[in-house]
Structures are given as C-alpha cells and as structure tokens.
C-alpha cells in the first residue's frame, strides 16, 4: 500500500505538538511511568501496575486540558508520515484538532497530539478532546461600517443580595431602601388628628344696680 504521507509543503504553519506518557516494565517485575515533558514529576517505580496506569491516564488528560490548540499548527500525524493510518491515502486539510490516543489492549501508551481534521477520524483509538478557536480576521472587522452606538438608558442595578438567599427591596426616592423607612424628622404617612384649641372661659358680666 502507498503511504498516506503527502510531501507538499505547509507554508505558514508551525510544527504540531505531541505529548506521550508511557509505562515501561523492568526485569524486577516493577514498572515506571515516563512523560515526554522532562519537567513533569513521575511516581516511583512500583509493582502496582493498575495504580501506575491510573496515574498515566490522569497525567495525559491533564496535558490535554492544559494545551491550547493552535489554529496555525501543522498536522503532527503528517510529520510522522501518517503511519497511524498508512492504509488510507489522504491529504491533510481542515481545522486543527487535539486528540488523545490510547489502545486499551496494550494499555501502556497515552498520546496527545495536534492533528488535522482529515487525519483525526482515521487514527485508531483516538478521541477528539479540543478544537482550535478561529479568530475573526482583522480585515473582516475593519470592513464593517462605523455606526454610532445606540443610546440606551442605563439598566437599573440588580437588588442587593442579603443573607438567607433573599434580595433587598428596591430603592425608593429619597435615598432609602424601603418605602416604609423615613427619616426621623419626616412626617408620618398617617395624618394626625388635630387637637381642639383650648377655649378661654367667658367672664360673666356683673349686673349693675
């Protein structure tokens, strides 16, 4: 079968990245975990293979979460001459994807790679975990006509939250937080009954004679 690798140049692209986490067995029946990133801290050698596999899976997933897929990255599968799907002849194209590869039968290697959208579905045991975010071209942004921003009234501030899951009542004119609140010197809402004016006793006139 002809290899799927296409030797056409990829102008304007940067090399695609890859992270590999691997479990290696030793003669003393122990195993160790290694990562392609030398700065990563690995656990010591152990005979507990299931624990090492769990660590390796989590470590590879952490690399996948931390990686930002670059839209201008070249296909890493192409850099390896597309040996992962050499039975299928394709030309790399499409958006850049981040895939996580792991063969559960072997259970010893986890790979995170930046590949193209054409190669991704052809790679065995690969799962797409992220996609590149395309930025809006500057030319497209500049082509939009300048329009004045519409004048809108400022939205009312949301009610303040108070302990207990409730909200404070809306503010009322005068700077108070409740319609029932009033300053000490303000008149009460209920009109007071006016007291009767004090009457002065009439003086009886003395009869003359």
N, C-alpha and C positions, 0 to 999 in steps of 0.2 A: 504494500500500500504506500502511496505517496504521502510524505509527511504533510501536516496541515500548516507548517510554518510558511508564512509569507514574508519574503525578504524585502518588500517595499519599505522605503524609509518612513518614519513617523516624525515629520517635521513639527517643531514647536511643542513637543511633549517631553516630559521628564520621566525618568525610569519609574516603573511601578514598584511599589514596596511589597515586602513579604515578611511575615514573622512565623517562625517554626518552633514548636515545642515538641520535644522528643523524649521518650523513655528508653533508656538503654539498660540492658541486663548485663550482669557481671558473673564471673566464674564462681563466686562465693554465694550465689543464689540471691544476691541483693540487686537492686535496681536504682537508678538515679534519673532525675529529670534535668534536662538542659533546655535553654532557650537561646535563640539566635541573637537576642539582645544581651550583650555581656553584662550590662548593669543590673539585670534582673536578679533577684535573690531566689535561690532554689533551695528546697528542703534537702536534708542529708540523705545519704543512701539508706535504703530500707528494704526489708523483705515484704512489707505490706504493699503489694502491687496495687490493690484496689484504692488505697489511700493516695498513692502516687498518681494513679490515673485521674482520680477526682481533682487533685491539685492541678494537674496538667490541663484538664478541661476548663477549669475556672481561670487559669492563667491565660490560656488562649482567648477565652471570651473577654477577659479584661483588656487584652490588646485590641480586640475588635471594637469594644466600646470606646476606647480612648482614641482610636485613629479617626482622623478627619479625611474622608475620601476626597481626593483632589480631581477636579474635572479635567485637568490637563495631563493626567498621568497616563503613561503608556501601559499597555496590557502586559502584566507580568507573565501570563501564560505564553504570550508570544515570545518573550525574552528567553523562555525555556524551549523554544521551537515547538510549542504546543504539544509536547509529549503526553500530556494528560488526556488528549483526545486525538491521537495521531491517526485513528481510523477515519476521522471525518475531516475533510478539507474545507477550511473556511478562511475568510479574510477578516481580520479584526476590524470592528466598527462599533458604533453605538456609544452610549454613555458608559462611564466608569463605575464599576460596582466593587463592593468589598465582599468577598466570600470567605466562609470558614469551611475548611476541608478536614474530614476525619473519617477514616474507614473503621467502622466498629468491629470488623472481623479481626483486623490487625491490632487495633486498639493501642497503638504506640506513638502515633504522629498526629499532630494538630497543626494546620497551616492556615494563616490569614493572609489573603492576597488581594491586590488591586488588579482586576481583570476587566476586559471589555464585555459589553452586553452580549456579544455573539459567542464568546468562549464560555461564559459563565454557565449556561444550561448544559453544555457538553462535558463539563468536568465532573467526573464521578464523585459522589459523596460530598458535593459542595452545596452550601446553603448561603443564599444572599442575605447579608446582615446589615448592609448600609448602601446608600447610593450617593453619588456626587450631587451637590447642590449647585445648580447653574445660576450665575449672577446675571442680572439684566445688563446687556451691553450698554456702554456709555453713549454710543451713537443713537440707540433707541430712546434713551432717556432724554437726550438733547433734542430729538425730533418732535417731542411733544410741544404743542403751542403753549405759550405762557398765558395762563388765565388767572385773573385776580381771585384770590381766595374768598369764598362766600363769607359774608358777615353773619354770624350767628350769635345768639345770646349765650352768655356763659352758662353752662349747666349748673343747676343747684347742687351744692355739696351734699354728699350722702349723709344720712343721720349717723351720729357718733355711736359707736358700739359701747355698751356698758356691760359689766359682769352679769352673767346669767343667761347670755345669749339673746338679749333683747336690744332694742335701739332706743336712743334718746328721742324724745318728742321733737317735732320740728320747731325751729326758732320762730318767734313772733316779733312784730315790730316793737322797737323799744329796747332791744338787746337782751331779752330774757329768753330762757329756754322752754318756758311753758306758759300757756295762756293764763294759768291760774296764779302765776307768780307776779308780784308787783312790788315796787319799791316801798319802803316804809312810809314815805310822805305822800304817796299817791292815794287818791280817794278810792274807797272800796267800790266794788261793782254794784252792790245793793244800796239804793238810796236810803239815807237815814230819815227817820220821821222827825219833823221839826217840833221842838218843844213849844208849848204855849208860852206866850210872853207874859211875864209877871204883871198882874193887874194891881194898880195902886188903889187902896180903899178911898172911896169918896167921903169927903168930910160933909157931915150934915150941917146945914146952916142953922144957926140958932134963931129961934123965933124972937122977934122983937116984941117988946112990951112985956 
